Amino acid sequence: MTAAQSGPLLSPGFWLHHAALAWRAEFDAQLAPLGLTPTQFLLLASAGWLEHQDGPATQQQIADLAGADRTMASKVMRTLVDNGLIRRVAHESDGRSVRIRLTPAGRELTAQAVTIAQEVDSRLFGPQSADLRATLRHIAENSRHRTPPR
């Protein structure tokens, strides 16, 4: 039996891990000229999507959609506020909560980054990525360790 017929090379999880590393490295390199990290992009894009759907979302809603924990999302969003890409607005009915709104600069940068994300995804996953997306979504939505986005 050869190494290719046994061991970690047979594990889909092994290849998923390595594919995620490759995606992250490529995405990081492509976003760098915009001054964004992949995490910043995911929070910006999530905020923009939720705002487009239902108006400004709470920080927790954005973190949930992006798959980020609350503490990390809060820290990254502070940076996005400092960089003029988002602003916090008072929640209309909950004094402990704020809603996040993209600034015009944030909207413009997010649009540029979405184009980059689409190009990276197309390059790495190919034009026929619908089956892969469906499989990954199924895994994410059925994980008992994470609440999937709605």
URDAUR-V487542 format. One record per run of one state. SS is the DSSP state (2 for helix, 1 for strand, 0 for the rest). FROM is the first residue (numbers start at 1). LEN is the number of residues. If there is no record, write none. Layout:
((SS;FROM;LEN) (SS;FROM;LEN))
This chain:
((0;1;2) (2;3;3) (0;6;1) (2;7;4) (0;11;1) (2;12;21) (0;33;5) (2;38;17) (0;55;2) (1;57;2) (2;59;8) (0;67;3) (2;70;13) (0;83;3) (1;86;5) (0;91;7) (1;98;5) (0;103;1) (2;104;22) (0;126;4) (2;130;12) (0;142;9))
